[in-house]
Amino acid sequence: MRLEKSAVESVTVVRSPEQVALEMPVAGPTSRMFAYAVDYVTMVLLAVLVIVGFAIAAPTVLRGIINTFGGRVADQFTRRFEDTTVLLVIIGAVLALYVIEVVYFVFWEAVSGGRSPGKWLAGLRVIRDTGLPITLRASLIRNLLRVVDSLPVYYVIGLVSMVASAHGQRLGDLAAGTLVVRLDRPPPVPELGPVSPDAFAFRFDRVQAGRIGPEEAALARETLRRLDQLPEEKRARLLAVASGALVARLEYEAVPAAQQRAFLEAILEAARLR
C-alpha cells in the first residue's frame, strides 16, 4: 500500500496496489496531548506504587547483602549507601517511570487494537501506515523511542516531529511505520421525507408483496437515504442498481429511470403496510 496526503490537511489517504483509496483522519497534537495526559495520570499512580515498594524494599535488601561482608567493610559500605540512598531512589524512579510507560502503552495497544485508555476517551487509535492494525513489533518500536521523543522535556521533539510530519507522526511513529488516527463518528443518518405521490402509482400483487421482506426494505431504505448525499451521476447509477435488483427479486416489470426513486418508496410503503 502507498501513503499519500489528501488535499484535506487532516486526512491521510492510504492507496492499495489496486488503487483503492482509504481516507483516514489524522489525529492532531491537541487530541494526542489530551489522550497522553489521561494516560500519564494513570501511569503516575502506577509509578507511585512501584516507587514506594522500591523505597521500602531496597534498603532492607541491600543492608542484608552488606552485612554478609561483615566488620569494617560493612560499616564503610553502609555509610556510602546512606549517602547515595536519595540518588538511588531518584534513578530508580526515573527508570521505573520509563519502564511503566513502555509496558503500559505496549500492553494496551496489544490488547485493544491500538487504543490506550486515553486514546479511547479521545477517540483515537494507533494503526500501521498501511491502514492495517498495529503489530506487537511496531508497538515496541514506537514506544521504546518515547525516550527520544520526550527530549529535552515534555515531548518537545515529539511535538516538533508531529507538526513537521506530513502525517502527524512523531519519531517513534516514523520508525515503526505507524499513525494515530481519529475515529470520527459518522454523521447521523438523515430521516426519509414523505412518500412522493408517484409512489402510490405502483401496485404489487400478492406474490410480489410477499417477496418484500426485511432485506428488500433495507436495500430500498438505505439507497433512499444516500441519494441526496451523492452527486447526480452516482445518484443515477445507485438508483439503477438498487431498483434493478429489486425488480428482479419481485419479478416486476422494468421501471423507467425517472420513476426508480418512487419505485423504492413504494416498496418501503408496501413493507410498512404488511
C-alpha positions in Angstrom: 0.0 0.0 0.0 1.1 3.6 -0.6 0.6 6.5 1.8 -0.2 10.0 0.5 -1.5 13.2 1.8 -5.0 14.3 1.0 -6.0 17.7 -0.2 -7.7 18.0 3.2 -4.9 18.8 5.7 -6.2 16.5 8.4 -6.8 13.4 6.3 -4.3 10.8 5.1 -5.1 8.6 2.2 -3.8 5.0 2.0 -3.9 3.7 -1.5 -3.7 -0.1 -2.1 -2.0 -1.7 -5.1 -5.5 -2.0 -6.6 -5.7 1.9 -6.3 -8.5 1.7 -3.7 -8.3 4.8 -1.6 -8.9 4.7 2.1 -9.2 8.1 3.8 -8.1 8.2 7.5 -8.4 11.4 9.5 -5.1 12.0 11.3 -5.1 12.9 15.0 -3.7 16.4 15.7 -1.4 17.4 18.5 -4.2 18.7 20.7 -6.2 15.4 20.8 -3.0 13.4 21.2 -1.9 15.6 24.1 -5.2 15.2 25.8 -5.0 11.4 25.4 -1.5 11.3 26.8 -2.5 13.5 29.8 -5.1 10.9 30.7 -2.6 8.1 30.3 0.1 10.0 32.2 -2.1 10.4 35.3 -2.8 6.6 35.2 0.9 5.9 34.8 1.9 8.2 37.6 -0.4 6.4 40.0 1.2 3.1 39.0 4.7 4.6 39.3 4.0 5.8 42.8 3.1 2.3 43.9 6.3 0.9 42.3 8.5 3.6 43.8 7.0 3.2 47.3 7.6 -0.5 47.1 11.2 0.1 45.8 11.9 2.6 48.6 10.7 0.2 51.2 12.3 -2.9 49.9 15.7 -1.6 48.6 17.3 -0.6 51.9 16.4 -3.9 53.6 17.7 -6.0 50.7 20.9 -4.0 50.3 21.6 -3.9 54.0 21.3 -7.7 54.1 23.9 -8.0 51.3 26.2 -5.5 53.1 26.0 -7.4 56.3 27.4 -10.5 54.6 30.8 -8.7 54.2 31.0 -8.0 58.0 33.1 -5.7 60.1 34.8 -2.6 58.8 33.9 -3.3 55.1 30.2 -3.4 56.1 30.5 -0.1 58.0 32.2 1.7 55.1 29.7 0.3 52.6 26.8 1.3 54.9 28.0 4.9 55.1 28.4 5.1 51.4 25.0 3.6 50.9 23.3 6.1 53.2 25.0 8.9 51.3 23.6 7.6 48.0 20.2 6.5 49.1 18.4 9.5 47.7 20.3 9.2 44.4 19.4 5.6 44.1 15.8 6.3 44.7 15.7 9.1 42.0 17.4 6.9 39.5 15.1 4.0 40.3 12.1 6.3 40.0 13.1 7.6 36.5 13.8 4.1 35.3 10.6 2.8 36.8 8.6 5.5 35.1 10.1 4.8 31.7 9.6 1.1 32.0 6.0 1.6 33.2 5.3 3.9 30.3 6.6 1.5 27.7 4.9 -1.5 29.2 1.7 0.5 29.7 1.3 1.5 26.1 2.5 -1.8 24.6 0.1 -3.7 26.7 -2.9 -1.5 25.8 -2.0 -1.3 22.1 -1.7 -5.1 22.0 -5.0 -6.0 23.8 -7.2 -3.2 22.5 -6.1 -2.9 18.9 -4.1 0.3 19.3 -6.1 2.1 22.0 -4.9 3.1 25.4 -7.5 4.4 27.9 -6.5 8.0 27.0 -6.9 7.3 23.3 -10.2 5.6 23.9 -11.5 8.7 25.7 -10.1 11.0 22.9 -11.5 8.8 20.1 -8.1 7.8 18.7 -6.4 4.7 17.5 -2.8 3.7 16.6 -2.6 1.8 13.3 0.1 0.9 10.8 0.7 3.4 7.9 -0.7 0.7 5.6 -4.1 1.0 7.3 -3.7 -2.4 9.0 -3.9 -3.0 12.7 -0.7 -2.3 14.7 1.6 -5.2 15.4 3.5 -6.0 18.6 6.8 -5.3 16.9 5.6 -1.9 15.7 4.2 -1.1 19.1 7.5 -1.9 20.8 9.5 0.3 18.4 7.2 3.3 18.7 7.1 3.1 22.5 10.8 2.4 23.1 11.5 5.6 21.2 9.4 7.6 23.6 12.7 8.3 25.4 13.9 10.2 22.3 10.6 11.9 21.6 10.3 13.2 25.2 13.6 15.1 25.0 14.5 17.6 26.2 11.4 17.9 28.3 7.6 17.3 27.9 7.9 15.6 24.4 9.3 18.7 22.7 11.0 16.7 20.0 7.9 14.5 19.5 5.7 17.6 19.2 8.0 19.2 16.6 8.1 16.0 14.7 4.3 15.8 14.6 4.0 19.3 13.4 6.7 18.9 10.7 5.5 15.5 9.5 3.1 15.3 6.6 1.1 12.7 8.5 1.3 13.9 12.1 3.9 11.3 13.1 6.4 11.6 16.0 9.8 10.0 15.6 8.6 6.7 17.2 5.8 6.6 14.6 8.2 7.2 11.7 10.5 4.4 12.9 7.6 2.0 13.5 5.6 2.9 10.4 2.5 3.8 12.5 -0.2 6.5 12.5 -2.5 7.9 15.1 -5.9 8.4 13.6 -9.2 9.8 14.8 -12.2 7.5 15.0 -14.7 10.2 13.8 -18.3 9.3 14.3 -20.2 9.2 11.0 -22.8 11.9 10.6 -26.3 10.9 11.7 -28.4 9.1 9.1 -30.9 11.5 7.6 -34.5 10.8 8.0 -36.6 9.9 5.0 -39.0 12.5 3.8 -42.7 11.9 3.0 -43.5 9.4 0.3 -44.0 11.1 -3.1 -47.4 10.8 -4.8 -45.8 8.9 -7.7 -45.0 6.0 -5.3 -48.7 5.2 -5.0 -48.9 4.5 -8.7 -47.1 1.3 -8.2 -49.1 -1.8 -7.4 -47.8 -5.2 -6.2 -49.8 -8.4 -6.4 -49.9 -10.9 -3.6 -46.8 -12.8 -4.7 -44.8 -9.7 -5.2 -45.8 -8.2 -1.9 -44.9 -11.5 -0.2 -41.4 -11.2 -1.5 -40.8 -7.8 0.1 -39.0 -8.8 3.3 -36.6 -7.1 5.7 -33.7 -7.3 3.2 -35.6 -5.8 0.3 -36.9 -3.0 2.6 -33.4 -2.3 3.9 -32.0 -2.0 0.4 -34.7 0.5 -0.6 -34.3 2.4 2.7 -30.5 2.7 2.6 -30.5 3.6 -1.0 -33.0 6.5 -0.5 -31.0 7.8 2.5 -27.8 8.0 0.5 -29.2 9.6 -2.7 -29.2 13.2 -1.6 -25.6 12.9 -0.4 -24.3 11.8 -3.8 -23.6 13.8 -7.0 -26.1 13.3 -9.7 -24.1 10.8 -11.8 -23.6 8.5 -8.8 -27.1 9.0 -7.7 -28.5 7.8 -11.0 -26.2 4.8 -11.0 -27.1 3.8 -7.5 -30.8 4.1 -8.3 -30.4 1.9 -11.3 -28.5 -0.8 -9.4 -30.9 -0.9 -6.4 -34.1 -0.7 -8.5 -32.8 -3.3 -10.9 -32.0 -5.7 -8.1 -35.5 -5.2 -6.6 -37.2 -5.5 -10.0 -35.5 -8.9 -10.5 -36.3 -10.0 -6.9 -40.0 -9.2 -7.2 -40.2 -10.2 -10.9 -41.7 -6.7 -11.6 -41.8 -5.0 -14.9 -39.0 -2.7 -15.9 -39.1 0.7 -14.2 -38.2 3.8 -16.1 -35.2 5.8 -14.7 -37.5 8.8 -13.9 -39.6 6.5 -11.7 -36.9 4.5 -9.9 -37.0 6.6 -6.8 -40.7 6.4 -6.5 -40.5 2.6 -7.0 -38.2 2.3 -4.0 -40.6 4.4 -1.9 -43.4 2.2 -3.0 -41.5 -0.9 -1.8 -40.9 0.8 1.6 -44.6 1.7 1.9 -45.6 -1.9 1.0 -43.2 -3.2 3.6 -44.7 -0.8 6.2 -48.3 -1.9 5.5 -47.6 -5.6 5.8 
